[in-house]
Amino acid sequence: MSEKVLLTWSGGKDSALALYELRNYDDYEVAALLTTITKDYDRISMHGIRSELLERQVNSLGLPLEKVFITKNTTNEEYESIMKEVLLKYHKLGVNEVVFGDIFLEDIKRYRDENLSRIGMKGVYPIWGRDTKELAHNFIDLGFSAIVTCVDSELLAGDFVGRQYDREFLSDLPDSVDPCGENGEFHTFVYKGPVFKEPISIEKGDTVIRENRFYFCELLPKKRA
């Protein structure tokens, strides 16, 4: 019998790859996608993606969605309390594992595992330890398409925002930047790929700067004909 799991879903390439890897095995069944929403903006936290686009992703994936709402001023302690409440709800329903798209940050993995262990759950990391250059090219080879939605200008030039996450993008990255943006250099939105029933139609809007540091490319749902 398949193990029911929650999968943390940011809308970006790492969570999409984690889902793809899970679907290669019969051991797991995704009970729901878990997405943190900043309710002040009605957007995916950190990635800045509109909830409407998230909903379109989820519809194309054919999976249930569990939104975890925080505010722009939520402290880490408050976030942990909110998340714990949601996880306990699923734990009581027989879900014992949570899937993450983390690749190599040991401190983040340890933080997640310690918090999960306190409530009798554990983490699953389908793409952990993979070479990020190979992983990035594999993402493209599999037929995924993504756009860069956020760039931390302290780590990468702001004009990388809004670009397609493709081989040209990867070749243009400075050597100091991880090809998967694992150090927070950039975030992405996946709009096409083997996990989706159909592509998500989007169009680019304006680029804005937040906190004099983060460049965001506004993505808009393309109106259906």
N, C-alpha and C positions, 0 to 999 in steps of 0.2 A: 504494500500500500504506500502511496506517495506521501511524503512529509509536507504538511502545509506550512508555508512560509510567508512572511511579509517581505516585500522588496522595496527598499528606499528608492524613490523615483524623483530625480531632479529635472527630468526632461532632457538631460544631456547625454553625451556619448558613453560615459562610463557606466551609467545605470542601464543604458540600452544594451551595451555589451554584456553586462552581468545577466540581464534577462535572456539574451541570446544563448549564453552558455548554459543557463539553467534549463532551457528548452531542449538542450541536447541530451538531457538525462531524464529518466522516468522517475527518479527518486523524489522530485519536488513538484509541488503544485502551488502556484502563487495564489494565496487567499485574497490579497489586496496589494495595491501599490500604496506606498506611504510617502506623502509629499507635504513638506512644510510650506505654508503660505503666510506671507506677511500681510495681515488683513488691512493695514493702513493703505496699502497700494493694490491689494487683490492680485498679488503676483507671487510666483515661486521665489522663495527667499534666496538671496545671493545671485541667482541667475536672472532675475528681473523679468521673467516671462509671464505674460498675462494668463489669468486663469482660464480664459476662453480657449487659448491655444493648448493648455494642459488638458482640458476636457476633450479637445479634438484628438490629441495623442491617445488618451485613454480609450476613447471610442474606437479608434483604429486598432488598438491593442486588444480590445475585448476583455478587459480586466476591471474588477472593482477598484475604486479609488477611495482612500482614506486621507482626508485633508487634516493636517495638524496646524491649527491657527496660532500665530504669535503676533506680537506688535513690533514695531520698529525699535521700541525701547525695552523689549523683553531681555531680562538678564539671563545669564547662563543657568543659574539656579532655577529660575522660573521655567525656562525651556525644558530642563531635565524633568521637572515636576509634571509639566504638560505631556511630555512624551511618555513618561512612565505610566500615566493614567491610560493613555491610548494603548500602549503595549500590554498592560495588564488586562485590558478588555479582550484582546485577541488571545492572550495566554490562557484565559479562562475558557476560550472556545477551542483550545487544543493546538494553538499555534505556538511552537516552541523556538523557532529560529527566525532571524532577521537577516536579509541579504543586503550586502553593501557592494558598491563598485569601487572600493578602495584598492590601490595598487601597491604602494610601498611605504606609506607613512606609519611607522611603528607606533608612535605616540597616539595617533588618532585611532588606530585599531585597538590598542590597549584600553583607551578611554571607552570605546564602544563596548568592548568585551566585559570590562569591569561593571559598567552600568547594567548591561544585560544580565550578567550573572547574579546580580542582587535580586532580580525578580524571576530567576529560574529559567532564563532564556539564553541563547547563544547566537553568535554571529556566523554568517556564511560569506565567504569572500571568493567568488568564482574566478576573478581575474587577478587575484593577489600574487605578487612576485613575478609577474610577467614583464619582459623587457618592454618599456613604454614605446620605444621606436617601432618595434615589431607590432605591438598592439595597435598603434596608430595606423600603420599601413594595413593591418588586417581589417580594421574597422572599415576602411575604404574599399578593400578588396571584397568584402562581404556584401557590398552594395548599399551601405549606409550613406546618408547625406546629412550634413549638419552645418549650421552657421554659427560663427562666434558671436555671442551675445553680450559678453562682458569681458573687459580687459583691465587688469590692475596695472596702471601706468608706472608704478614703482618697479614693476618686474618686466613689463613688455610695453613697447610703444603703442599708444592709443589708436593709431591708424590700422592696427590689426583687427579691431572690432568691426563686425559686419561682414567679414570675409567668409568665404566658404572654407570649411575644414577639409582641405584636399591636399594633394601632394605638393602643389605650389606653395600653399600656406606652410606646410611642414618644412619645405626646403628653405623658406625665407626666415624661419625662426632662428634667433641667435642661439649659440651653443649653450648659453646659460639657462635657456628656457626648456622645461620638460615638454616633449612632444604631446603628452596627454594633459598638460597643464596641471599636473598633480600637486604642484606647490602653490596653487591658487593663481597662477599667471593669467588664466583665461577660463571662461565657461562657455558651453555650447548648448544649442537646441537642435535635437534630431527631428527631421521632418520626413525622412524616408528610410526604409530598410527592411530587412527580412522578418523583423518582428511585427511589422505593421501590415494590416490588411490593405490599406491604401495610404498614399502620401498625404501629409498635412500641407494644405496650400497656404503659403505665407507670402508677405511682401515686406520689404524693409521700409521703415520710417526714419525718423530723425535719430541722430546720435546725440546723447546727452552725457554730461559729466556730473558725477555725484561725489561729494566730499573732496572736491578738487583732486581726485585721484582715480576713480573708477569710471571707465567709459562704457556706456551701455548703448547698444543698437536696438532701437525700438522695432519689435516684430509685430506685424499686424495680421490678423486673420484675413486671408484673401476671400473676397466675396465669391460664393459659388455662382456659376452661371445659371 
